[in-house]
């Protein structure tokens, strides 16, 4: 059987005209000589590179990939809005593209008239629209407002109406670009039901989305685009899993890059002057005075201390910090529950006898989740000389998914800072469970009596 | 190109709907609505009548009375022409959403602009007719048969230019402003507020080069001057030229078509 969509080795190159960034003028083109020369692209940007796939009839095909990976360009090429630079695309049957909902609605005229105009734009005849009119209005949940001018609609109403018209075109092939976020839960369900109905009637759907759940649950096949190239294709579960791992890796890289930039910037800051030291020391002692259970927290009330940065005299210097996961490799992305070690390499210029090492853990909102130091845990400092390593081990990182930041410090028992690293280190916790809050206690559900469940994480 | 041109007929329903939408939307929300289409040209005619009978009675030969009516014969179709071109130069950019996000035949947009302005032109005609009757101008019914022919020639010419301009403006945005000035010049280079006979005879050769001259003279012959139409040959030549301009305009449009979705 002929596939519904057949994409063969498609490339799309966008051109950038160097000279005509903002001031596209005929005059300058004429003055500078050849108009033709100016129209020649000086720089090109490949949005798609040799992408091939085919979608059988009745198949729902999901396209995933990061922002800028070429998903929308691919959809536009399939829809025929832009032409691929190379390659061939064949679509069998009528297409309806849910790319921009309500494109072509005229704000001044009523919803009723706009349904007709939009329908005709999408290739329906007047009669066909008339036959489906009630169904469209019902689907969009717009019965009361259908005769009001479209400019008075809320953006949700606008999108719903656009969606309703586009989906009632009754296409053989439906192209969907991330448009399921157009309504409340109920409307989203209605859209999904409509898609399921499409599938039952052996029509094909090409779905571009960031919602991996949707791809896993809904698609028969998935296609992963990365920088315009195919990076994975086939079983949705497998493709999505590979994609998720790749996203984590690149998050890891981004965090590492941002962190090293932050550390480098703060390292170049000179050691604190005496008056600042006193200031800092005062801050510390006042923090200590508030209560020992809160040794390094400062709260957002103190603007100076809540900003990230590094200060101290560097008599003891923290020269390197790494966070390692269960595999023993330094990283920035961990799974909830992982065993994690924070490793500090430190160096003392001369022998020092009064020292404390501390650690503070904050969530993205700046809330202190935990703070402790060697003094609070009653380690009596004897001496430190030369290079040394301090390791803080967390057996189970029982945190919910999110981004967290670390304070690390070496200071005197009275708070006098040797080297204070404020919020310089970031790591991310991933979790398969979408629970909420900050802390996930190690827990179990158990049920007794007439309760039945299936599944569970 | 010819294949695309042939598919234009498939868009009849679309074009028709969009023209109606344009006309509806234009006056939506205004109290007088469609009456503005009658009211605007009527007011214009009153002003010209006042100026040329009371303020500047000596501006024209005595055999050109009522001079306001003479001018009106040219100004109505000129307004169709000039506003079509001005609006169509912006129409692809204004309709960017359609071109970028929907599979939409772009040539429909300039064509709709020209047609919507043609409807406005038609709505001005009853005012013209009323004045022709009021002044009891002799109108030859046989000569009136030429009127649709002139309109058709103007339609083809205007559409060709509109296609050309709309496509080029996507790449050269300042064409729009250039065009506004050019049209003002063009207006005065066309015998609309003066007759061909009033122009110095050494200018005739130049005026004849202007395609709008022949359209305007044809309108004036049919609606204002007595006697049979004396301009058929020029009109026929212009008709041929209009078809050529239309084809050229469509050719340029078709060549640039693929760039619209990216450049708009």
Contacts between the chains, C-beta under 8 A, distances in Angstrom:
chain1	res1	chain2	res2	distance
A	14	B	262	6.4
A	15	B	262	7.6
A	24	B	171	6.7
A	24	B	172	6.0
A	24	B	173	5.3
A	24	B	174	7.6
A	25	B	172	6.5
A	25	B	173	7.5
A	25	B	174	4.9
A	26	B	172	4.0
A	26	B	174	6.0
A	26	B	175	5.8
A	26	B	178	6.9
A	27	B	174	6.9
A	29	B	172	6.9
A	39	B	171	7.4
A	76	B	261	7.3
A	79	B	103	5.5
A	80	B	103	5.0
A	81	B	99	7.7
A	81	B	100	6.9
A	81	B	101	7.1
A	81	B	102	7.2
A	81	B	103	5.7
A	81	B	261	5.4
A	82	B	258	7.3
A	82	B	261	4.7
A	82	B	262	6.6
A	83	B	258	5.2
A	95	B	103	6.9
A	97	B	101	7.8
A	97	B	102	6.8
A	97	B	103	6.5
A	99	B	101	5.0
A	99	B	102	7.3
A	100	B	97	6.3
A	100	B	100	7.6
A	100	B	101	3.3
A	100	B	102	6.9
A	103	B	97	4.5
A	103	B	98	5.7
A	103	B	101	4.4
A	103	B	102	5.0
A	104	B	97	6.8
A	104	B	98	5.0
A	104	B	102	6.3
A	104	B	104	7.5
A	106	B	21	5.7
A	106	B	25	5.2
A	108	B	24	7.8
A	108	B	25	4.4
A	108	B	28	4.3
A	108	B	29	6.6
A	109	B	21	6.5
A	109	B	24	5.7
A	109	B	25	5.6
A	109	B	28	6.2
A	113	B	21	7.2
A	113	B	24	7.3
A	116	B	17	6.9
A	117	B	17	5.3
A	117	B	18	7.1
A	117	B	21	5.5
A	120	B	13	5.7
A	120	B	14	5.4
A	120	B	17	5.0
A	121	B	14	6.4
A	121	B	98	7.4
A	121	B	102	6.5
A	121	B	104	6.4
A	122	B	102	7.5
A	125	B	13	6.9
A	126	B	13	7.0
A	149	B	28	7.2
